[in-house]
Amino acid sequence: MKRLGWMSLLLLAGAFLSACSPEVGSKAWCTQMQEKPKGDWTANEATDFAKNCLFK
């Protein structure tokens, strides 16, 4: 029973946190990525940034 409670809490937290992030490729996301240190970008973020923010 406790395991179900923790799983629900984790799912709820994940849904809450993902709702706060701007959509990939949006102007807000591009701005957020420009402010983020380049060393902290993932390979997927760098690819998405190039596709959506540089070569639009």
N, C-alpha and C positions, 0 to 999 in steps of 0.2 A: 504494500500500500504506500509506503514512504517513497519507493522508487517512482511510482506514478506521479506523485506530487512534485518531485524534483524534475522529472521530464516535462511536466506541464509548465513549471516555472522557467525552465530553459527555453522552451518553445515560445513562451510569451515574451521573454527577454529578447530573443532573436527577432521576433516580429516587431517589437518596439524599436529596436536599434536599426533594423533595415528600413523602417518607415522614415527615419530621420535623414537618410542619405539621399542626395539628389540622384536622379536617373542618369545612368552612364550616357555620355554624349550631350547632355544638356549644357546650356551656358553656365549654370550654377556649378555643375560638375567640373567643367573645364577650368573655371575660376578656382575651385577648391583644389584641383590638381596642380595648378600653377603655384599655389601657395604652399603645397606640400613639398618637403625636400625631395629632390630627385632620387637620392639614395634610398628613400623609403618606398619608392614605387615598385610594384610587382611587374613582371613581364607583361601580364595581361593589361594592367593599367597603362603601361607605356604604349602598347599596341593600340588600345582603345583611344588614348589621347591623340596619337598620331592620326588615326582614322577620322576621329570626330572633331578634333579641335584645330589641327594643322591643315589637313587636306580636305576641308569641307567645300 
